Amino acid sequence: MLDVPRVVQGNDPNNKTKEINVEHCRKILGVVRVWRRRVLRAVGAVGMGVGALTGVSWAAPLTPLYYDMPNGDVGSFTYWDDGYTCAGIVACSPSANNTSSGAPLFGGKGDLTDGVIATQNWFNTPGLYVGWASFSPPIHFVFPSAASISSVRLYFDDANGSGRVSLPGSVTFTSGVNTLIVPVADPVGSAPVDFAFDVSSLGATGSIDVRLNPRDRWVFMSEATFDEQTPTPVPEPASFTFLVLGGLAWAGMRKTFRTTV
């Protein structure tokens, strides 16, 4: 406890107390005022820091509920989305469409969102790709609710023209009346490659259309992922922060009293 001297009358035979005078009182009040200002400044700084943090945002993975698209085609192998299954949310396409070239797939999910990313070319792992020939496939991704999608990452095969398989020349993103066309640069090499597309300008949306515009005859894609821009969660600062500040103030005041009184 704080060792504050008491006012006594007469003499203390055990010498356990001290007589306090007006000067001591002034010192005590001065110390209290100083620490009051310090605590208020610290509280203000914490408040400003919390206010700044709430304006920060971060990217979080966003999983589609389902996607609709035309099935892939047949070449040297079959390049269908044969893993496509009904998501159970809306009406779904017949399962027979999974093994029919160009057949409409709707209300489900499959190879493009199963988390399996091809690391070899189409002629080594054809089953990991969905491929379309001489066609710009529109792929309609639907999400649980309206979200501010910051980026879309698409995984392609880049066979450098082997079998007339190349990266798309561009990708078109559409949300409502907003459209974004992004050219795709062809990097050196012939390994599978992925691109992250900034689509934040499309605004909040519950769905997004992705259209792959071919550079040559074939386009192969193995996966699509999405990131949502969300506010940074800030812990409630009041109880913990003020407890710490109070403890610091109490410790500082005890130290100051012992050196000045």
LINCOR-V808657 format. One line per field, one symbol per residue. phi: phi as a letter, one per 40 degrees, with the letter a starting at -180 (. if undefined). burial: # if it has 16 or more other ideal C-beta (glycine too) atoms within 10 Angstrom, else .. A space follows every 50 residues. Layout:
# LINCOR-V808657
phi=???
burial=???
This chain:
# LINCOR-V808657
phi=.ccccbcbbgccccfcbbccbcccdccccccccccccccccccccccccc ccccccbacbcbbccaabacccbbbcbcbcccccbccgbbdbcdccccbb cgccbagabaccbcgcbcbbcdccbcccbbbbbfabccbbcbbdacaccc abbbbbcbcfgcggbacccabbbbagccbbbbcbcccchbcdabbbbcbc ccgcacaabbbccccbcbbbbbabbbbbcbcccbcccdcccccccccccc ccccccdccbc
burial=...........................#..#...#...#..#...#.... ...........#.##########.#...#########....##...##.. ###.#########....#..##..##.######.#.#.#####...#### ##.#######..#.####..#####....#...#.......##.#...#. .#..#.#######################...........#...#...#. ..#..##...#
